[in-house]
Amino acid sequence: MHHRPQTRATVSSALSALILPALGDLTVATLERRHLQDAVNGWVDAGSSAARVWVAASYVSSMLAMAVEDRILERPVKGVRLPALPPAKVEPLAIAQVERSPARSRSGTGRW
């Protein structure tokens, strides 16, 4: 696969730190949902952030999707529970930022 350097580094890190230690001894043909759930639980128990677990799980899911397409296995990822992601932090704009916004200056009226 072709990735940008930062993406390649992220994938490599997830593979070496999380995915391969948890699942590297298994073949695709022997992989079951319980193995994936155990891996996710282990990553959480080891202190990985929810975001990092989701990233690693998405890489595993993508790899397994290719195996499903090639009819090597059926969907082992379905039903694996991932940790909840923290809600996105919303930072409201300051009044001065709103007053300087391009949308406000274009209309000339200050209305949306």
trRosetta pair geometry for C-beta under 8 A, 3 or more apart (Angstrom, degrees):
i j d omega theta_ij theta_ji phi_ij phi_ji
3 7 4.0 -129 -179 95 112 113
3 8 4.2 153 88 -61 121 78
3 11 6.4 -155 -59 3 176 138
4 7 4.6 86 54 11 81 107
4 8 6.8 -147 88 -9 37 89
5 8 5.6 -56 -145 36 29 114
5 9 6.4 30 156 -20 64 104
6 9 5.6 -52 -150 34 33 112
6 10 6.4 34 151 -19 65 104
7 10 5.6 -54 -149 36 34 112
7 11 6.3 32 154 -17 67 106
8 11 5.8 -54 -145 38 29 110
8 12 6.1 31 155 -20 64 110
9 12 5.7 -55 -144 39 29 113
9 13 6.2 31 156 -21 63 107
10 13 5.8 -54 -148 35 28 112
10 14 6.4 25 155 -15 63 107
10 55 7.0 -85 168 175 114 141
11 14 5.9 -57 -148 38 30 108
11 15 6.2 30 154 -19 65 108
11 59 6.2 147 -133 -115 83 138
12 15 5.7 -55 -146 37 29 112
12 16 6.2 13 162 -8 66 111
13 16 6.3 -63 -140 44 25 99
13 17 5.6 -1 172 3 66 120
14 17 6.5 -64 -124 50 20 94
14 18 5.3 -39 -166 39 60 117
14 19 5.9 51 141 -15 79 110
14 52 7.5 -174 -104 -171 95 82
14 55 5.9 -128 -92 119 142 103
14 56 4.5 -172 -162 -97 114 81
14 59 5.6 132 111 10 144 154
15 18 7.5 -47 -83 54 5 73
15 19 4.9 -46 -126 50 45 121
15 20 5.5 49 169 -23 70 106
15 59 7.3 -111 -66 140 79 153
16 20 6.1 -10 -113 31 31 128
17 21 7.2 -39 166 4 24 123
18 21 6.8 -89 -161 40 12 101
18 22 6.3 -13 168 0 57 121
18 39 7.7 93 167 176 86 102
18 43 5.4 33 -143 -107 114 120
18 48 6.7 53 -99 -89 125 157
18 52 7.4 171 -56 152 151 102
18 53 7.9 -173 -149 -108 151 54
18 56 4.5 -55 102 -123 149 152
19 22 6.3 -79 -152 45 22 100
19 23 5.8 -43 -180 37 65 112
19 24 7.4 100 126 -54 66 85
19 39 7.6 38 -125 -172 48 139
19 56 5.7 -168 -57 -163 92 103
19 59 6.5 -81 -67 93 147 124
19 60 6.0 -179 -124 -70 116 101
20 23 6.9 -80 -116 61 20 71
20 24 3.8 43 -167 -64 67 125
21 24 6.4 14 -61 5 13 119
22 38 7.4 174 -170 109 107 85
22 39 3.8 103 153 -128 140 97
22 42 5.7 166 -112 71 119 141
22 43 7.1 -47 -57 -51 152 93
23 26 5.4 -61 -171 36 69 114
23 31 7.0 30 -159 -115 114 116
23 35 6.4 97 -114 155 92 114
23 36 7.6 24 -90 -92 130 59
23 39 5.6 -9 -50 -88 100 144
23 60 7.1 101 13 -120 165 126
26 30 5.3 -135 -163 83 90 104
26 31 5.1 104 141 -80 133 79
26 35 6.0 50 -63 -162 168 158
27 30 4.9 77 55 15 84 100
27 31 7.1 -129 93 -28 42 85
28 31 5.7 -41 -150 5 34 121
28 64 7.4 170 -144 -113 101 73
28 67 5.1 -153 -175 -122 138 152
28 72 5.6 15 122 135 130 134
28 73 6.0 -142 153 -15 90 132
29 72 6.6 -99 -79 170 77 93
29 73 6.4 -171 -113 -70 43 110
31 35 5.5 -112 -151 62 67 145
31 36 7.2 64 177 -45 103 94
31 64 7.4 -120 102 -108 149 118
31 73 6.9 1 60 -133 98 172
31 76 5.4 -174 121 54 96 176
32 35 5.2 107 57 0 66 100
32 36 7.6 -134 103 1 41 88
32 76 5.9 -151 -151 -138 23 122
33 36 5.6 -60 -155 39 38 110
33 37 6.1 35 152 -18 72 106
33 76 5.1 -157 -65 -169 62 74
33 77 7.5 170 -112 -89 79 10
33 78 7.3 -62 -100 68 121 60
33 79 5.7 1 -148 76 143 114
33 80 6.1 -157 -159 -66 85 87
34 37 5.6 -52 -142 40 34 110
34 38 6.1 38 156 -21 66 105
35 38 5.7 -53 -147 37 28 112
35 39 6.4 32 151 -22 62 105
35 76 7.7 -4 51 169 101 136
36 39 5.5 -51 -149 32 32 114
36 40 6.5 31 153 -16 65 103
36 57 7.8 88 -174 -131 104 92
36 60 6.8 157 -128 138 106 147
36 76 6.0 144 -17 138 135 102
36 77 6.2 -158 -159 -108 170 57
36 80 4.7 -69 119 -96 119 143
37 40 5.7 -52 -147 37 34 110
37 41 6.2 33 154 -17 66 107
37 80 5.2 -155 -75 -131 75 85
37 81 6.8 43 -127 33 101 78
38 41 5.7 -56 -144 41 30 111
38 42 6.1 33 155 -22 64 108
39 42 5.7 -57 -149 36 28 113
39 43 6.5 29 154 -21 64 104
39 60 7.7 126 101 -79 153 167
40 43 5.8 -53 -150 33 31 111
40 44 6.5 27 154 -15 64 106
40 53 6.1 83 -148 -170 79 117
40 57 6.2 33 -96 -84 109 120
40 80 6.1 136 -13 173 147 112
40 81 7.2 175 106 80 152 56
40 82 6.1 -110 -153 -106 140 60
40 83 7.6 -177 172 -21 104 82
41 44 5.8 -57 -150 38 32 110
41 45 6.1 30 154 -18 67 110
42 45 5.6 -55 -140 40 30 110
42 46 6.1 29 158 -19 65 109
43 46 5.8 -59 -147 38 27 110
43 48 4.3 -36 170 33 87 141
43 52 7.4 -149 171 108 122 98
43 53 4.9 144 112 -107 133 97
43 56 6.5 -168 -117 61 162 152
44 47 8.0 86 173 -37 30 12
44 48 6.3 -78 -85 57 32 88
44 50 7.7 31 -110 -90 98 63
44 53 6.0 15 -67 -82 80 152
44 83 5.3 139 -103 -52 128 133
48 52 4.5 -118 -178 87 100 124
48 53 5.2 123 113 -57 120 86
48 56 7.6 -15 171 2 156 139
49 52 4.6 95 55 6 82 101
49 53 7.0 -146 94 -4 43 86
50 53 5.6 -55 -149 37 33 113
50 54 6.3 35 153 -21 66 105
50 82 7.5 102 -161 156 86 92
50 83 4.2 -122 -116 99 96 115
50 84 6.3 -47 -136 85 153 38
50 85 5.0 -179 124 -100 129 52
50 86 6.7 145 45 -16 137 74
51 54 5.7 -54 -149 35 31 112
51 55 6.5 33 152 -21 64 104
51 85 6.3 77 -75 -128 70 101
52 55 5.6 -50 -148 34 34 113
52 56 6.4 31 154 -15 65 105
53 56 5.9 -55 -147 40 31 108
53 57 6.0 30 155 -18 66 110
53 82 6.2 161 124 -157 112 94
53 83 5.6 69 67 24 151 110
54 57 5.6 -56 -142 41 29 111
54 58 6.2 33 155 -24 64 105
54 82 5.8 81 -93 179 76 143
54 83 7.7 -106 -48 57 88 80
54 85 6.4 0 -37 -74 149 113
55 58 5.8 -55 -150 32 28 111
55 59 6.8 28 152 -18 62 102
56 59 5.8 -53 -154 32 34 111
56 60 6.5 31 151 -15 66 105
57 60 5.6 -53 -147 39 35 111
57 61 6.0 40 152 -23 66 108
57 77 7.7 126 -178 -146 90 114
57 80 7.1 -167 -148 110 124 134
57 82 5.7 -113 18 -99 172 124
58 61 5.4 -51 -144 38 32 116
58 62 6.3 36 155 -22 64 103
59 62 5.8 -52 -149 33 30 111
59 63 6.5 29 154 -16 63 105
60 63 5.8 -57 -151 37 32 110
60 64 6.2 24 155 -13 67 110
60 77 7.0 154 115 -96 97 118
61 64 5.8 -60 -144 42 28 107
61 65 6.2 39 153 -30 64 103
61 77 4.8 88 -112 -129 85 164
62 65 5.5 -47 -147 26 31 116
62 66 7.1 33 153 -18 60 98
63 66 6.0 -53 -164 29 34 110
63 67 6.9 30 143 -14 64 105
64 67 5.2 -51 -151 37 44 114
64 68 6.3 49 148 -23 70 99
64 73 7.2 -59 -159 74 90 123
64 75 7.5 99 140 -137 118 48
64 76 6.1 -107 -159 48 146 96
64 77 5.5 150 78 -31 149 114
65 68 5.5 -49 -148 34 35 113
65 69 6.4 38 151 -20 65 103
65 77 8.0 -34 -56 14 77 142
66 69 5.6 -51 -148 36 33 113
66 70 6.3 22 154 -8 65 109
67 70 5.8 -61 -144 47 31 104
67 72 4.1 -75 -169 58 86 122
67 73 5.2 13 136 31 117 98
68 71 7.4 31 180 -80 34 31
68 72 7.4 -81 -66 47 24 76
68 73 6.3 -61 -83 79 62 68
68 74 6.6 64 -121 -139 95 26
68 75 5.8 33 -103 -74 142 67
73 76 6.3 -14 142 -23 132 108
75 78 4.4 47 133 -12 119 115
77 80 5.6 -68 -165 10 55 123
93 97 4.2 -125 -173 87 103 127
93 98 5.1 124 113 -54 128 85
93 101 7.7 21 177 -59 163 123
94 97 4.7 97 55 2 76 103
94 98 7.3 -145 94 -4 42 85
95 98 5.7 -55 -152 36 35 111
95 99 6.3 34 152 -19 68 107
96 99 5.6 -53 -145 38 32 112
96 100 6.4 22 157 -11 65 110
97 100 6.0 -64 -147 43 29 103
97 101 6.7 54 149 -54 63 90
98 101 5.5 -29 -155 -10 36 120
98 104 6.6 97 159 -43 65 145
99 104 6.3 -115 -148 105 29 165
100 104 7.6 85 71 53 9 128
100 105 7.7 -3 -167 -37 35 119
101 104 4.7 90 68 4 89 104
101 105 7.2 -174 91 -3 47 87
102 105 5.9 -63 -144 43 36 104
102 106 6.0 41 159 -29 71 108
103 106 6.0 -53 -145 29 26 113
103 107 6.9 14 164 -10 60 107
103 112 6.8 15 149 -119 129 73
104 107 6.7 -67 -155 36 26 100
104 110 5.6 22 -158 -122 96 53
105 108 7.4 32 -178 -73 37 49
107 110 7.1 -140 84 -10 112 20
107 111 6.2 -109 125 59 151 67
107 112 7.9 -170 -15 -116 161 18
